[in-house]
Amino acid sequence: MKKVVSRCPVCGKELIAVRLKCESCDTVIENSFRLTRFDYLSDEELKFVETFLRCRGNIKEVERALGISYPTVRSKLDAALGHLGLFDEREVQERTVRREEILKALESGEITPDQAIEQLK
């Protein structure tokens, strides 16, 4: 069975389901049905969220399971939370500013790569 298409291929806006059918008895129900927040995640985002939940939110385990770094896990988590409408925008903005400050300090030689990694955690 195919995944529900959740965004319009023309304008990119969210779609709604209007028809449901039982594969067993062929009953059809037509109405406007709301999709869940998770239906609007990309396949990659959904895989990340499933892995995050399977790892019970342990970022170190997510790093190992997906073979990605801590900053990448945080970035993917922020993106998923944003798409699910579950983040505090002010907190994300502050984190972004702090991340930029750390990267500038690294670029200018004020801190070492190891210090930057530690601070990004």
N, C-alpha and C positions, 0 to 999 in steps of 0.2 A: 504494500500500500504506500502511496506517495504522501509526503509531508504536505500539510495544508499550506497553500500559498497565502501569505499574510499581508503582502504589500502589492499595491497596484503596479503592474509593469510599465504603465504609461507615466503616472505622476509620482509614484513612490509612497502615496498615502496608505494608511492602514485599511485593509479590507474587512468586511464582516461576512460571516457564513449565513446563507439564506435557505439552504436545503440540506437536510440530513436524511440518510437512507439506511435502513437496517439490511445488512447483507443476508441475514437468515430468512426473513419473511417478506422482504421488499416494502415494508412500511416506509412511507415518505412523510417527512414533516417539513413544512416550509414556514419560515418566520425570519426575523433578524436575530441571529445568535452572536453573542460576544465571544471572541477568542480570548484565551488567557494571555497574560503578559509574556509568558514563555513562548507562545506561538510566534511572537514577533522577533525573537532572537534569531540570529543567523545560525547555521549548523555549527560553525566554529564556536560561537558564544555558548550555544546550548551544550556542546561537548565540554567546554571549560566549566560551566556551572555544574554539570553532572559530576565532573571530576572533583571539583571543589567540595560538593556535598558528600561524595563518596569518601573523601579524605577528612570529613568532618571539620572543614575549615582550617585545617592545619596547613599553613602555607608551605612549610618545608616539604610535606608529603606531596603537595600539588606540584612543587618544583620538580621533585623526583619523578612523579607520575607522567608529567608532560615534557620533562627534559628542558625546562626553561628557567630563567633566572628569577630571583625575588622581585626585582623591579618590573619584569614582564608579567609576573603573576599579579602584582598590584595594579598594573595598567589594565590588564584584562578584567580584573575584578571591578575596577572603577567603570570600565566601559559597559560591562554587563549590568551593574547597578544602575548606571545611567539609562540604559535601554529599558530596564524594568521599572524605571521611575522611583527607585528606592535609595537614592543618594542624597546627601546634604550638599547642595551646590556650593555653599560657602566653604565647607571643609575641603571639597575637591579643589576649589580655586586656591585655597591656602596651600594645599599639598603641591599643586602645580607650580606655584610661585617658589616654594621652598626647593623643589626639585631643580628648577631653573637656576636658583642661587648656587646650589651645590655643583651643578654642571659648569657654571661660570668659574667658580673657585677652582675646580679641577682643571679647566682649560687654561687658567692663568697661572697654574702651578702653586696655588696657595695650599692645596691639599693633595694627597696622594690618591691613586686609584682605589687603594684599600680603604682609605678614609671616606672617600666618596661612596663606595659600596655600603659601608657601615652606616653612614648618615642617611642614605636612601632607604635603608631598612626601617 
